Amino acid sequence: MKNEGVLDRVIRVVVGLALLSLLVVGPKTLWGLVGLVPLITGLVGFCPIYKVFGLSTCPLKD
């Protein structure tokens, strides 16, 4: 079951990778691990928070 549209997924993957880069470059802080959340949800196409609030950016299929 997917509840994320293509644009939403692309943005999540880009943001996730950007945050993960904090582990290697920049301040080299473990806060970069927060990037795993948007990266994984973007790759899978499902966001549990969207499910809780009944949201979806995935286009409806007729």
C-alpha positions as YAML, in Angstrom:
chain: A
units: angstrom
residues:
- id: 1
  name: MET
  ca: [0.00, 0.00, 0.00]
- id: 2
  name: LYS
  ca: [1.53, 3.30, -1.10]
- id: 3
  name: ASN
  ca: [0.45, 6.73, 0.05]
- id: 4
  name: GLU
  ca: [3.18, 8.89, -1.50]
- id: 5
  name: GLY
  ca: [3.22, 10.38, -4.98]
- id: 6
  name: VAL
  ca: [6.27, 10.47, -7.23]
- id: 7
  name: LEU
  ca: [7.27, 14.05, -6.41]
- id: 8
  name: ASP
  ca: [6.87, 13.40, -2.68]
- id: 9
  name: ARG
  ca: [9.07, 10.30, -2.95]
- id: 10
  name: VAL
  ca: [11.79, 12.09, -4.92]
- id: 11
  name: ILE
  ca: [11.90, 14.94, -2.41]
- id: 12
  name: ARG
  ca: [12.12, 12.49, 0.49]
- id: 13
  name: VAL
  ca: [15.00, 10.57, -1.10]
- id: 14
  name: VAL
  ca: [16.94, 13.77, -1.87]
- id: 15
  name: VAL
  ca: [16.40, 15.16, 1.64]
- id: 16
  name: GLY
  ca: [17.31, 11.80, 3.18]
- id: 17
  name: LEU
  ca: [20.55, 11.60, 1.22]
- id: 18
  name: ALA
  ca: [21.39, 15.21, 2.09]
- id: 19
  name: LEU
  ca: [20.89, 14.55, 5.79]
- id: 20
  name: LEU
  ca: [22.90, 11.33, 5.62]
- id: 21
  name: SER
  ca: [25.75, 13.27, 4.04]
- id: 22
  name: LEU
  ca: [26.13, 15.04, 7.40]
- id: 23
  name: LEU
  ca: [27.74, 11.84, 8.65]
- id: 24
  name: VAL
  ca: [30.57, 12.21, 6.15]
- id: 25
  name: VAL
  ca: [30.93, 15.91, 5.31]
- id: 26
  name: GLY
  ca: [30.07, 19.09, 7.14]
- id: 27
  name: PRO
  ca: [29.63, 18.91, 10.90]
- id: 28
  name: LYS
  ca: [30.02, 15.08, 10.93]
- id: 29
  name: THR
  ca: [27.23, 14.67, 13.44]
- id: 30
  name: LEU
  ca: [25.08, 11.65, 14.20]
- id: 31
  name: TRP
  ca: [22.01, 13.83, 13.57]
- id: 32
  name: GLY
  ca: [22.55, 12.82, 9.97]
- id: 33
  name: LEU
  ca: [21.00, 9.44, 10.84]
- id: 34
  name: VAL
  ca: [17.65, 11.23, 10.89]
- id: 35
  name: GLY
  ca: [18.01, 11.11, 7.10]
- id: 36
  name: LEU
  ca: [17.22, 7.38, 7.20]
- id: 37
  name: VAL
  ca: [13.55, 8.13, 7.88]
- id: 38
  name: PRO
  ca: [12.79, 10.16, 4.74]
- id: 39
  name: LEU
  ca: [15.11, 7.98, 2.67]
- id: 40
  name: ILE
  ca: [13.37, 4.74, 3.64]
- id: 41
  name: THR
  ca: [9.85, 6.15, 3.38]
- id: 42
  name: GLY
  ca: [10.72, 7.63, -0.01]
- id: 43
  name: LEU
  ca: [12.10, 4.36, -1.32]
- id: 44
  name: VAL
  ca: [9.20, 2.29, 0.02]
- id: 45
  name: GLY
  ca: [6.48, 4.80, -0.92]
- id: 46
  name: PHE
  ca: [4.65, 4.53, 2.41]
- id: 47
  name: CYS
  ca: [4.60, 7.06, 5.25]
- id: 48
  name: PRO
  ca: [3.12, 5.89, 8.58]
- id: 49
  name: ILE
  ca: [2.35, 9.48, 9.63]
- id: 50
  name: TYR
  ca: [0.32, 9.98, 6.44]
- id: 51
  name: LYS
  ca: [-1.61, 6.83, 7.36]
- id: 52
  name: VAL
  ca: [-2.36, 8.08, 10.88]
- id: 53
  name: PHE
  ca: [-3.75, 11.38, 9.57]
- id: 54
  name: GLY
  ca: [-5.46, 9.85, 6.52]
- id: 55
  name: LEU
  ca: [-3.29, 11.77, 4.05]
- id: 56
  name: SER
  ca: [-2.04, 10.66, 0.66]
- id: 57
  name: THR
  ca: [-0.09, 12.32, -2.12]
- id: 58
  name: CYS
  ca: [-0.44, 9.28, -4.33]
- id: 59
  name: PRO
  ca: [-2.73, 9.94, -7.31]
- id: 60
  name: LEU
  ca: [-5.96, 7.96, -7.25]
- id: 61
  name: LYS
  ca: [-6.42, 5.31, -9.90]
- id: 62
  name: ASP
  ca: [-9.85, 5.12, -11.55]
...
